[in-house]
Amino acid sequence: MASSGKKTRGKQKIEIKIIKIEHDRLISFSKRCTGIYKKISKLSTICGGEILFIIFLPAGKPYSFGHPSVESVAKRFLNPNQPFNKTTDAPVEAYCKVRINLLVKDFNEVYDQLDVLKEKQKAIDLAQKSHGTETYHWWKKGMLY
């Protein structure tokens, strides 16, 4: 009989029990933690629910995942009468307002720089007119880049 050519035993069921070697236990946790975070994120996205997941390692280090955030879900857990939309929409709205304010600030800075450049160009034009030379005005042709 010919060998099937498999080099590994493949994916197999493992017995669910504590891993005795601490180093192996930490490696297993780090590999499985990513997977559980992905599953929780998918569940939150598909169901549209708020999720809070916290796990403490035996050493006492906490790992957490929360959607929309750990804080908002914890507040909702401690105050179950709080409406759902308040906890879900508030962080998004706050982020949008901050982002819009930053964009407006950037726009105003660029617009002010444009005004300064136009003033400099006018000064150059006056100086050149007094010397009898003309320059090309890049903003008169509607070519703002």
Legacy VTK file of the C-alpha trace (Angstrom):
# vtk DataFile Version 3.0
C-alpha trace
ASCII
DATASET POLYDATA
POINTS 145 float
0.000 0.000 0.000
1.265 3.433 -0.893
1.564 6.221 1.674
-1.016 9.023 1.432
1.798 11.628 1.463
0.539 13.587 4.481
3.291 15.330 6.407
1.162 16.425 9.391
-1.733 14.971 11.284
-3.894 17.932 10.243
-6.526 19.648 12.316
-7.554 17.433 15.187
-9.794 17.775 18.203
-7.961 18.423 21.421
-9.120 17.460 24.851
-10.397 20.525 26.719
-8.310 20.778 29.863
-5.841 23.264 31.316
-2.473 23.344 29.597
0.069 22.524 32.296
3.125 24.231 30.804
2.751 27.989 31.389
4.688 29.030 28.265
2.501 26.806 26.065
-0.601 28.162 27.806
0.394 31.771 26.997
1.114 30.870 23.362
-2.252 29.135 23.061
-3.977 32.170 24.584
-2.302 34.618 22.199
-3.274 32.512 19.179
-6.861 31.935 20.291
-7.402 35.494 21.571
-7.189 36.935 18.048
-9.754 34.424 16.853
-12.206 35.199 19.644
-11.861 38.942 19.000
-12.713 38.347 15.325
-15.755 36.255 16.257
-16.998 38.879 18.736
-16.514 41.654 16.183
-18.474 39.700 13.553
-21.258 38.990 16.033
-21.500 42.677 16.891
-21.554 43.685 13.212
-24.095 41.077 12.151
-26.475 41.527 15.090
-25.929 45.242 15.629
-25.566 44.749 19.362
-23.302 46.242 21.953
-20.667 43.789 23.157
-18.218 43.812 26.024
-15.709 40.982 26.444
-13.175 40.952 29.276
-10.768 38.175 30.158
-8.200 38.150 32.948
-5.112 36.000 32.639
-4.013 34.128 35.773
-1.229 36.713 36.140
-3.971 39.355 36.481
-3.526 41.115 33.134
-6.907 42.052 31.588
-7.760 41.861 27.894
-10.935 43.507 26.662
-12.984 44.146 23.557
-16.011 46.410 23.378
-18.208 47.667 20.584
-18.771 50.601 20.166
-16.358 51.030 23.102
-15.631 49.309 26.391
-16.679 52.416 28.326
-20.030 52.895 26.589
-21.042 49.241 26.987
-19.951 49.212 30.638
-22.022 52.379 31.289
-25.005 50.762 29.607
-24.528 47.597 31.678
-24.442 49.609 34.893
-27.484 51.679 33.795
-29.739 49.339 31.770
-32.466 52.015 31.460
-30.243 54.143 29.238
-31.576 54.169 25.652
-29.619 52.072 23.146
-29.040 54.911 20.639
-27.445 57.174 23.233
-24.554 54.807 23.812
-24.100 53.748 20.189
-24.434 57.041 18.344
-22.739 59.399 20.780
-19.124 58.296 20.094
-19.700 58.396 16.329
-21.300 61.846 16.452
-18.530 63.176 18.690
-15.879 61.828 16.313
-17.651 63.371 13.300
-17.862 66.772 14.985
-14.177 66.725 15.922
-13.189 65.610 12.419
-15.330 68.296 10.754
-13.852 70.975 13.022
-10.320 69.848 12.097
-11.160 69.920 8.384
-12.681 73.407 8.668
-9.580 74.587 10.531
-7.315 73.128 7.808
-9.441 74.729 5.078
-9.269 78.139 6.765
-5.483 77.878 7.118
-5.074 77.030 3.430
-7.464 79.807 2.442
-5.471 82.295 4.543
-2.261 81.098 2.894
-3.874 81.676 -0.493
-4.765 85.261 0.510
-1.164 85.847 1.599
0.109 84.502 -1.727
-2.289 86.756 -3.645
-1.095 89.793 -1.683
2.522 88.885 -2.400
1.685 88.479 -6.082
0.045 91.928 -6.140
3.164 93.444 -4.589
5.320 91.696 -7.199
3.012 92.935 -9.978
3.273 96.538 -8.743
7.043 96.272 -8.575
7.224 94.780 -12.079
4.842 97.368 -13.531
7.116 100.096 -12.271
9.963 98.311 -14.120
7.840 97.661 -17.235
7.477 93.816 -17.006
4.324 91.669 -16.498
3.891 88.235 -14.861
1.449 85.416 -15.450
-1.379 85.246 -12.905
-2.042 81.577 -12.165
-5.300 82.268 -10.303
-6.863 84.441 -13.040
-7.179 81.432 -15.382
-9.092 79.404 -12.771
-6.177 77.032 -12.307
-6.153 76.594 -8.566
-4.371 73.384 -7.763
LINES 1 146
145 0 1 2 3 4 5 6 7 8 9 10 11 12 13 14 15 16 17 18 19 20 21 22 23 24 25 26 27 28 29 30 31 32 33 34 35 36 37 38 39 40 41 42 43 44 45 46 47 48 49 50 51 52 53 54 55 56 57 58 59 60 61 62 63 64 65 66 67 68 69 70 71 72 73 74 75 76 77 78 79 80 81 82 83 84 85 86 87 88 89 90 91 92 93 94 95 96 97 98 99 100 101 102 103 104 105 106 107 108 109 110 111 112 113 114 115 116 117 118 119 120 121 122 123 124 125 126 127 128 129 130 131 132 133 134 135 136 137 138 139 140 141 142 143 144
